[in-house]
Amino acid sequence: MSMKKYLVLYKAPVGANKQMEGATAEQQVEGMKAWMDWAQKCGGRLVDMGQPLANGLSLSSTGSSSAHSQIAGFSILQVADMHEAESLMQGHPHLAWNAECRIELHETQPVPGM
């Protein structure tokens, strides 16, 4: 069976980082443990744990401006299909962080000719 890569985008309300900044050291450790437990559940299907994202810049043909994006981080999965990717997101700690948090899954596509 051919495996496909999926980009996992973690979305959170703009300013939600302030919630994380106010966390105690114990809360931060608990939060990271939840993420590491999720990564362990994924095993080899999690090909890149990813990282948090901040300070985005939006570029256009006429210039640039601050990106007020809700994209807070990413990961990359390699699984058989979208159903498997979605099943790995069940109980994901990002969804428990803030009631407005969301996760988007995007199947990567091959670049023609490459």
C-alpha positions in Angstrom: 0.0 0.0 0.0 1.3 3.4 -0.9 1.8 5.8 2.0 0.8 9.5 1.6 2.1 12.5 3.5 -0.3 14.8 5.3 0.5 18.3 6.6 -1.1 18.8 10.0 -1.8 22.5 10.7 -2.6 23.5 14.3 -4.8 26.5 14.4 -5.5 28.7 17.5 -7.0 32.1 18.0 -4.6 35.0 17.5 -3.2 35.8 20.9 -3.6 32.3 22.3 0.1 32.3 23.0 -0.6 34.5 25.9 -2.4 31.6 27.5 0.7 29.5 27.1 2.9 32.3 28.5 0.8 32.3 31.7 1.2 28.6 32.2 3.1 27.4 35.3 6.2 25.2 34.8 4.2 22.2 35.9 1.4 23.0 33.4 4.1 23.3 30.6 5.6 19.9 31.6 2.1 18.3 31.6 1.4 19.9 28.2 4.6 18.6 26.7 3.9 15.1 28.1 0.5 15.1 26.4 2.2 15.9 23.1 4.9 13.3 23.6 2.3 10.7 24.4 0.5 11.6 21.2 3.8 11.3 19.2 4.4 7.9 20.8 0.9 6.8 19.7 1.7 7.8 16.1 5.0 6.0 16.1 6.7 6.0 12.7 3.7 7.5 11.1 4.8 10.9 12.6 7.6 11.7 10.2 8.1 15.3 11.5 6.9 16.4 14.9 7.1 20.0 13.6 7.3 23.1 15.6 5.2 26.1 16.9 5.0 29.0 14.4 5.0 32.7 15.2 5.7 36.1 13.7 4.4 35.3 10.2 4.8 37.6 7.3 2.2 37.8 4.5 3.7 38.6 1.1 2.1 39.8 -2.1 3.2 41.2 -5.4 2.8 44.7 -3.9 4.6 44.2 -0.6 4.3 42.5 2.8 2.5 42.9 6.1 2.2 41.0 9.3 0.3 37.8 8.9 -2.5 37.6 11.5 -2.8 33.9 10.9 -4.4 31.4 13.2 -1.8 28.8 12.2 0.1 28.1 15.3 2.2 25.1 14.3 2.6 22.0 12.1 3.4 18.3 12.0 3.8 15.9 9.1 2.3 12.4 9.1 2.8 9.6 6.6 -0.2 7.2 6.5 -2.3 5.2 4.1 -5.2 7.7 3.8 -7.1 10.6 5.2 -9.1 8.3 7.5 -6.0 7.1 9.2 -4.6 10.6 9.5 -7.9 11.8 11.0 -8.0 8.9 13.5 -4.5 9.8 14.8 -6.0 13.3 15.7 -8.6 11.9 18.0 -7.8 13.1 21.5 -4.9 15.3 20.3 -3.7 17.7 23.0 -3.9 20.7 20.8 -7.7 20.4 20.8 -7.8 20.5 24.6 -5.6 23.7 24.8 -8.3 26.2 23.9 -12.0 25.8 22.9 -11.3 27.6 19.7 -8.3 25.4 18.6 -8.7 23.5 15.4 -6.6 21.0 13.4 -6.5 20.9 9.6 -5.2 18.0 7.6 -3.9 18.5 4.1 -2.7 15.6 1.8 0.4 16.7 0.1 0.5 16.3 -3.7 3.4 15.3 -6.0 4.9 18.1 -8.0 4.4 17.3 -11.7 7.7 16.3 -13.4 9.6 15.8 -10.1 
